[in-house]
Amino acid sequence: MTRGAPTALVTGAASGLGAATVVTLADLGWAVTAVVHETAPPADLPAEVVPTDLADPGAIAELVAGLAEDPRVLVHSAARFHRAPLGRETSTRLQQDLAVNVLAAGHLVGHLLARPAPALRRVVLIGSAGAFHGATGLTAYAATKTAVAGQAVALARELGPRGITVNLVDPGPLDTPLAEVRTAAWRADAARAPWPVPAAPPARVAALIAFLAGDGAANTTGAVLGADGGLLASATP
């Protein structure tokens, strides 16, 4: 890490929006710790890469305890996603989805604030327009992302007195490997929109995340910022 640079902790950084956020913050001079689930770090990621199973609270505690510096910003982009018909979900899968998509953020914040000299000032959680446009077989994913929306507002209220902002970014269709799994669902939603809603490059949404991480967003907290190309607006009666 670059000494004296602002520091950020970004989860889900192996690919897609998480990786784009790492690159965007690094280009702005941030020193980034990238949390990935894979044991082999992605090539050329401008960050210190730490493999961690975010479904394991003990692993999260070890991750935070091992940080060389206290991050000023936490971006929780990690998410589990799978398709299963209603009633075919296994309890193990549901618990893992909930653990990674929702509970991990609370564990991370709690451990970061328990450090001797916490520097945390910004938390950015990643939701999804899919929480409100869930397609068949995406019940668990939509439920977890809806929970993230409530979590963001609750954390904003709880952490506001400590000078910490918490905001939610709701991406729509993204040009990422995860989005490929739900391409048909996104196309069906986009086809109903009165204007084109193409899949966005992750860097475009990462720029919004970087703004929320910076000083310019000091007065923005508890906000839900759509980055869905107007998908939700187009569906409003």
Sequence and secondary structure as in RCSB ss.txt:
>XXXX:A:sequence
MTRGAPTALVTGAASGLGAATVVTLADLGWAVTAVVHETAPPADLPAEVVPTDLADPGAIAELVAGLAEDPRVLV
HSAARFHRAPLGRETSTRLQQDLAVNVLAAGHLVGHLLARPAPALRRVVLIGSAGAFHGATGLTAYAATKTAVAG
QAVALARELGPRGITVNLVDPGPLDTPLAEVRTAAWRADAARAPWPVPAAPPARVAALIAFLAGDGAANTTGAVL
GADGGLLASATP
>XXXX:A:secstr
  TTS EEEEESTTSHHHHHHHHHHHHTT EEEEEESSSS  TT SSEEEE  TT HHHHHHHHHT SS  SEEE
E         TT   HHHHHHHHIIIIIHHHHHHHHHHTSSS    EEEEE  GGGTS  TT HHHHHHHHHHHH
HHHHHHHHHGGGT EEEEEEE SBSSHHHHHTHHHHHHHHHHSSS    B HHHHHHHHHHHHSGGGTT  S EE
EESTTHHHHH  
